[in-house]
Amino acid sequence: MRRALALVAMLFPTGAAAQVVGDCDGWVASARNVDWTEPTRTFAEGAVRLVQLDTEEPAAAAFHVMVTYPDPEEMFLDCRLISAGEGVGFPSLSVEKAFATYDPARGLTLEVPGLTIDGDALLVTFTVNRATGEVTVP
């Protein structure tokens, strides 16, 4: 447990969250990790869906956000993961309380609130550009 807390402290040294965008091909995106107690949220008339994932380990950084959205060139959904680092999630997230703003030049910016390991407010922010098919973090 101490090692997990030390890892999280290194990830969030100032209480701010680092964020990375990853593919949905690995173990983190497994259906076993869907947090069934936390409902999914949809935005953009249902085209963009957020799913909260709970990998359980490391216990202090187990939450990730799965984002699905239409691929602009294909007839299927694309998928990306928002995490704190490679295979490492956030201490706490609430997809249920996520909110979005839209800028035609950038796309749909989503913000998912949560808490740091110290209990401070955390805001995970990323943008889905459906025109280009890209998901980016600030």
C-alpha positions in Angstrom: 0.0 0.0 0.0 2.8 2.4 0.8 4.4 1.8 -2.6 1.0 2.6 -4.3 0.7 5.8 -2.2 4.3 6.8 -3.1 3.5 6.2 -6.8 0.4 8.4 -6.7 2.3 11.1 -4.8 4.9 11.1 -7.6 2.1 11.4 -10.2 0.4 14.2 -8.5 3.1 16.2 -6.7 1.2 19.5 -6.7 -2.4 18.1 -6.5 -2.8 18.6 -10.3 -3.4 15.6 -12.5 -1.2 14.7 -15.4 -3.2 13.1 -18.1 -2.5 10.8 -21.1 -4.5 9.5 -23.9 -4.2 5.8 -24.7 -5.7 3.1 -26.8 -8.5 0.8 -25.6 -6.5 -2.3 -26.6 -4.9 -3.2 -23.3 -6.0 -4.7 -20.0 -7.3 -1.4 -18.6 -10.2 -1.2 -21.1 -11.4 -4.7 -20.2 -15.2 -5.0 -19.5 -14.2 -6.5 -16.1 -13.0 -3.0 -15.2 -16.3 -1.1 -16.0 -17.5 0.5 -12.7 -21.1 -0.7 -12.9 -22.0 1.5 -9.9 -21.2 4.7 -11.9 -23.5 5.2 -14.9 -22.0 6.2 -18.2 -22.6 9.7 -19.6 -23.3 10.7 -23.2 -22.7 14.0 -24.9 -23.2 15.4 -28.4 -26.6 13.9 -28.8 -25.3 10.5 -27.7 -22.4 10.3 -30.1 -19.7 10.7 -27.4 -19.9 8.3 -24.4 -17.8 8.3 -21.2 -17.4 5.1 -19.2 -15.7 5.0 -15.8 -13.2 2.1 -15.4 -12.0 0.8 -12.0 -8.9 -1.5 -12.3 -8.8 -1.9 -8.5 -5.0 -1.8 -8.5 -3.1 0.3 -7.7 -5.8 1.0 -5.2 -4.8 4.7 -4.9 -4.9 5.3 -8.6 -7.4 2.8 -10.1 -9.9 5.0 -12.1 -9.7 5.7 -15.8 -12.2 7.2 -18.4 -13.0 5.3 -21.5 -14.2 7.6 -24.4 -16.1 6.2 -27.4 -17.0 8.3 -30.4 -17.7 7.9 -34.1 -14.7 7.4 -36.3 -14.9 10.1 -38.9 -13.7 7.8 -41.7 -15.2 4.4 -40.8 -18.7 3.2 -39.8 -17.8 2.2 -36.2 -16.9 3.7 -32.9 -13.4 4.6 -31.9 -12.2 4.3 -28.4 -9.6 6.1 -26.2 -8.5 5.9 -22.6 -7.8 8.9 -20.4 -5.4 8.0 -17.6 -2.9 9.6 -15.3 -0.1 7.6 -16.9 0.7 4.3 -18.6 -1.5 1.8 -16.8 -2.0 4.2 -13.9 -5.3 5.9 -13.2 -6.7 8.6 -11.0 -7.5 8.3 -7.2 -11.2 9.1 -7.7 -13.4 10.1 -10.6 -17.1 10.9 -11.1 -18.2 10.4 -14.7 -21.7 10.9 -13.5 -20.8 14.6 -12.8 -18.9 15.2 -16.0 -19.7 18.3 -18.1 -18.9 19.5 -21.5 -18.4 22.7 -23.6 -18.2 22.9 -27.4 -16.0 25.0 -29.6 -16.4 24.4 -33.3 -12.7 25.0 -33.9 -11.5 22.6 -31.2 -14.3 20.1 -30.6 -16.0 18.9 -27.5 -14.1 19.6 -24.3 -15.1 17.3 -21.4 -14.3 17.7 -17.7 -14.6 14.9 -15.2 -14.4 15.9 -11.6 -12.6 13.7 -9.0 -10.4 13.9 -5.9 -6.6 13.6 -5.4 -5.2 11.2 -2.9 -5.2 14.1 -0.4 -8.9 14.8 -1.0 -8.3 17.9 -3.0 -10.5 18.6 -6.0 -9.3 17.1 -9.3 -10.5 18.0 -12.8 -9.6 15.6 -15.7 -9.9 17.6 -18.9 -9.7 16.4 -22.5 -11.1 17.3 -26.0 -12.8 15.1 -28.5 -12.6 16.4 -32.1 -15.0 14.4 -34.0 -14.0 16.0 -37.3 -10.4 14.7 -37.0 -11.1 11.7 -34.8 -8.5 12.9 -32.3 -8.7 13.0 -28.5 -6.3 15.4 -26.8 -5.4 16.5 -23.3 -4.1 20.0 -22.4 
